[in-house]
Amino acid sequence: MSNYRRNFTYGGIYFFTVVLENRKLKLLYKYIEEFRQAYAETLSFYSFKTIAICILPDHFHFIMQLPEQEKNYSKIINSIKYNFSIRIPEKYRNPNQSKLDKGETGIWQRRYWEHLIRDELDLERHINYIYFNPVKHKYVKRVRDWKYSSFHRDVKQGFYSIDWGNTVDDLSIHLYDD
């Protein structure tokens, strides 16, 4: 049994990796509109800012900033997971008794990776990691070719060039593997 304790910081900026239990099913890609609806519904209930997000077939990465008076990101993650799970066909929900006892649907891995962003450089590296992830996993050859990412929003806002990620100099992202 692990003694891991999550770090809850009021108004914190957090990086997350959330993974499907059966990665081979590629449900996030297959049901991208349902994921978008689940995310929007979560945003309608909880106040947080999406700094960056990338949805891949079997996991998603995102960075959120909590409001100054909030520190509980777990309820947001759980809401996204639940709202997505109820939108996809029931045949994918396969919880065992332990998962049922905890209110889980059997679609998601129980745990997720979270990291409290420490400073601007840490934030930049994690955003870069998120945006380059589809290239790393060989879904596309260029960052701009992956459409399930807030990268395109950030290009429109002038934070990134449309050609970002095409050279090694762009990639200060060697954080960890997923």
N, C-alpha and C positions, 0 to 999 in steps of 0.2 A: 504494500500500500504506500502510495506516495504522500509526502507532506507538502506538496505543491500548493502555494497560496497565490491567488491572482492579485495583481496590483490594481487597486481601485483608487484613482486620483480624480478629484473634482475638476471638471473642465478639461480633462486630459485628452490628448490626441493619441489614438491607438491604431496600430496595424494589426490586421487579422488575416488568418488563413482558415477557411472553413471548408471541410472536405466531406464528400458523400461517402457513405459506408461502402457501397459497391461502386468503385470507380469505373468499372467496365461499362456500366449502364449509360454513362454520359448524359444524365438527366438534365443537368443545367443547360446544356446546349440544345437538347431536344425540346425542352420546355422553357425556352428563354422568355417568352411572353408571360408565362406564369411566374417566373422568377421576378420579372420587372413589376408585375402586379403585387407580388408579395412584398417586395422592397418598398413600393409606393405606399402600401397599406401600413407597413411598419413606420414609415416617415409620417404618416397621418396621425399616429398614436404617440410617437416619441420624438422629442426634439433633439436632433443631432445634425451635424454638417458632414456631408460626404466630401472628403478631400480628394480621394481617388478610389476607383473601383475597377476591377477586371473580372469578368465571369468567364471561366473556362468550362469545358464539358463536365469535369468531375470535381471541381473546387472553385472557390472564389477568394479573391484577396480584396480587402478594402481598408481604407484609412478613414476613421471617423473622428470628429471632434465633438466632445460632449459639451453641453452648456455648463457655465461656471458652477451652477448649483447641483449638478448631476455627476455621479461617479459610477453608477451601475450600468455598465455596457452589456452585461449578461442578458438582461431582459430584452435588449435590442437584438442581439444575436439570436436568442431563442425565438423571438417574434418572427424574424426573417425565415428561420428554419421551419417553424410551424406553419406560417402562412404559405410558404412554398409547398410544403408537404400535403396540405389539404387541397391544393389546386391540381395536383397531378393524379393520374389514374390510381385507384386503390391497389391495384395489383403490385405496385412498387413498394407499398407499405408492408413491411414484414417484421414487426417488432416481436422480440421474445418477451417473456414475462417480466424480466428485469427492466426492459425499456418501457413496457406498458406501465409498470409501477412508478416510473419516473415521468410519465406523460410524454414519452418519445414515440416517434412514428416508425423507426427502423430504417429511415432513409439516410440519416446523417451519422457521421462518427460522433460519439458522445463529446469528446473533447475538441477543442479548437486551439489554434496558436494565437496568442495575443502578445503584443509588445508595446509598451509605453514609449512613445517617441520622446527622445531626450532633448533634441535641439534641432536647429534648421538643417544641418548637414544630415542628421539621422532621418529627418523627414524627406529630404531630397533623395537620399539613397533608397528609401522604401517606396517612394512614388516611382522612381526609375525601375525598381525591381518589379513592381506591379505591371507597369506598362510594357516591359520587355518580356514578361512571362510567357505570352503566347508564342513568341519567337523561340525562346528557350525550349519550350515543349514541342517545337516544330509544327505548330498549327499553321503558321504563316512565316514568310521570309522577312517581312518588314513590319514594324510596330503599327504603322498606319493601316495595314491590311486587316487588322483584327477589329471588328466592329462592336464587340461587346465590352467596351472599355470607356472610361471617362477621358481617355487620351484625346479624343476628338473634341470634346468640350474644352480641354486645356489648350489645344491648338487654336481654336476659335478665339479664346481669351488672350492669346499671345504668350502663354507660358512655355510652349514648346513649338518647335518648328515641325512641319509635317514630315520632314525627313529625319527627325530625331531617332536615334537608335540604329542608324545605318552604319556608324563607325564605332570602333572600339573606344575612342575618346569619349563618346556619349555615355558609356556604360560603367559608372562607378557603382555597380550593383551586386557585387559578390558577397551576399549576406549569408544565405543558406539555401539548401535545396528543399523542395516540397515533393 
